[in-house]
Each structure stands twice: as structure tokens, then as C-alpha cells.
Amino acid sequence: ILNVEQSPQSLHVQEGDSTNFTCSFPSSNFYALHWYRWETAKSPEALFVMTLNGDEKKKGRISATLNTKEGYSYLYIKGSQPEDSATYLCASRGDAGKSTFGDGTTLTVKP
Amino acid sequence: SQTIHQWPATLVQPVGSPLSLECTVEGTSNPNLYWYRQAAGRGLQLLFYSVGIGQISSEVPQNLSASRPQDRQFILSSKKLLLSDSGFYLCAWSEGSSYGYTFGSGTRLTVV
């Protein structure tokens, strides 16, 4: 994998459903993996910064896991709410602090 | 606490006109500074980054340039805009490789 890839591109779920997204990144020259939430008309906001293989982070109903050896991370949302609707970006942080972003997964949660 | 300011919020410019977008950070010193662009339907593309005053690295060859005249000021410029320069521009800062980015509020640029 040469670039950061996210799947699916978009997702529509009902309120209360649990969901997950995938981020794939180059496993070489890896420093950190970041997840951001980008709501409409706002700036991206950092959710998680993950650096170690096997890392698991949690913030409320949102959690993320990291596998640096195979180059992937999962973001999970438990019991989705309409306010979770946003685009979720992942970014692989390399040298000099530069990050390569995926194109994002756009989540729409229907009430 | 640290804050980041980016302006203007929206801009409509004719083809061939100059551009200047400004970003300033408060509450920190010697931050890493970044300019990203989101073209329509795409993710964020790194344009420039800076690890110190006067130090600019360009990621994508184009008619844009960046400058860092002061420690906490980052400017994105163009002498002559192209239609393809339209997009959403985001300035960001971080303390280093182990930290996430804090983004500015963004500038929506439309070149007509």
C-alpha cells in the first residue's frame, strides 16, 4: 500500500446501529496514525493519536484499534447517533510531522 | 491555551489575480505549520509545511508558494490564480510527530 486508503467511502446507518470503518496505510516509515472527525461547516477535529502496534483508544462510544505490522486501523462507533454524522479522516504521520490523509468515510446517521 | 486563526473565510477571485491567505497561531512557540487543500470530492492534500522561520517545504509543484516571516505566521500566496486552484484551504499546526493537528477554520477559494 503506497497511499492511505479508507473504506467505505460513505455509510448510511440508522440511529442505534453500530458501525466501523477501515483505514489502510503504508507500514514502513510509520510514526503515528491519527483519526479526525470533520463535521460540515467546521474544521477537522482530532479524535485519536495512535503510535504503538496493538494500541486501542476509546472516547465515549467511539473506539479505534491499530495494527502497524499489517498497516490498518479500525474506527468503531457503538450505538450511532445523528450527531455522529460527519466525515471521518485517518492520516498516517511520517517524518517531519507530515501527514498523508485518506479521502475519508462519510457517515450519515438517520434518526 | 493555543489558538489558530485563518482568514479570510471565503474568497472569490478572478483567474490571473494574486492570492494571499494568512494563518497565525497563538499560545505556543516554534510550532510545525502546514497548508492543506481539499479539492472537490477529494481528501486533504498537503501543500506546504514549515518546521521553523524561513523553512518551507513544498509537497506539490504548482503555482502556489508559502512563507513563514514570523514564528507563528504562515502565509499561502499565488501571483496568478488558475481555475484549478479552487478548493478549501486549511492551515494547521502541531507540536511534533507524536501529536495531532489543530486546524484553522479554513478558506473556501473560488477562482472564476
Interface residues (C-beta under 8 A of the other chain):
Chain A: Y31 A32 H34 Y36 K42 S43 P44 E45 A46 V49 T51 L89 A91 R93 D95 A96 G97 K98 S99 T100 F101 G102 D103 G104
Chain B: N32 Y34 Y36 R42 G43 L44 Q45 L46 Y49 V51 S57 E59 L90 S94 G96 S97 S98 Y99 G100 Y101 T102 F103 G104 S105 G106
